[in-house]
Amino acid sequence: MLQTNLIGFGSRWRRVISEMFDDTVGSSLDFPNLYRRVVGGRPETYNGLWLRKYQAAREAGVQVGVIAVLNGESLRIGASEFYSYYAETLGINCFQINTPYPGGSSTPAKRGFPLDNNALGSFYSDLFDIWVRNGRHDGISISPFDQLIDYFRTGVNRFSCIWADNCAHTFIGISPQGNVGQCECWVASYPDFVFGNILACRDMDEIMSSPVRQQFLERPSRLMAEEDCAECDYLALCHGGCAVRAYSATGSLFKKDAYCEAGKTLFGLARKAAIELDRLENTGREVR
């Protein structure tokens, strides 16, 4: 999928999106927006421009999935206003919640990260309840809520990133300069973890056998030995979580995800919802 801020969307991009990306793109808009802006503008300016481009894309037949990266103000304002902004004010019926990580050099914007696990867990709980009561049966999709419920109903793990069994087995990221790392987060934030450069190496075997990459391959076994993941009820789902979020919070690749406790809260909510849906189906009642 193409990920874009939509600011440059116009008729010239319409054919590209249609032919190469099947009329589907991903974009990002946070609530509240504290950091995204156009050059020389304020977050409010970015929001207005983004919304106009979003509406133009939708009118052109493009399906836009929206990513919302949470921040401390998101948690302070609360789940009700957060949900209302996307589902009601903007009329967005498909959005994804991401958690931030303070990768790379320190900046004022990163001082509040990672988010407090207790506050994040409470936010998840409130938002999940609002979504189940007010939006799920009307076709509003919130990721990863939908996918988690499906996982607990089917046992199939379709998560390709933060909850993959080991992301080192499935993908890599390549920078415009040709630097190869585990993903774009590592390439952009932590140059010491680059596997190699495709413009300078002999072949991809040289990059894939990099000693740096071997650390990522070792991470699952190290987590089992050095963390409490082996005793966790949700190990088969999260596998210790995101490596870059763990490293950015602890300075170690061999620590579990910084949002472990909040994740457990969310997993419990999804499992409970899945059990209830199965019960309703088995009793012949309407699943809403």
Salt bridges, closest charged atoms under 4 A:
GLU19 OE2 - ARG15 NE 2.79
ASP23 OD1 - ARG14 NH1 2.69
ASP30 OD2 - ARG36 NE 3.04
GLU44 OE1 - ARG42 NE 3.37
GLU73 OE1 - ARG76 NH2 2.85
ASP129 OD2 - ARG133 NE 2.87
ASP138 OD2 - HIS137 NE2 3.72
ASP150 OD2 - ARG158 NH1 2.63
GLU206 OE1 - ARG202 NE 3.01
GLU226 OE2 - ARG222 NE 2.38
ASP228 OD1 - LYS256 NZ 2.86
ASP257 OD2 - ARG245 NH2 2.60
GLU261 OE2 - LYS264 NZ 3.51
GLU276 OE2 - ARG279 NH2 2.58
ASP278 OD1 - ARG153 NE 2.87
GLU281 OE2 - ARG153 NH2 3.10
GLU286 OE2 - ARG288 NH1 3.67
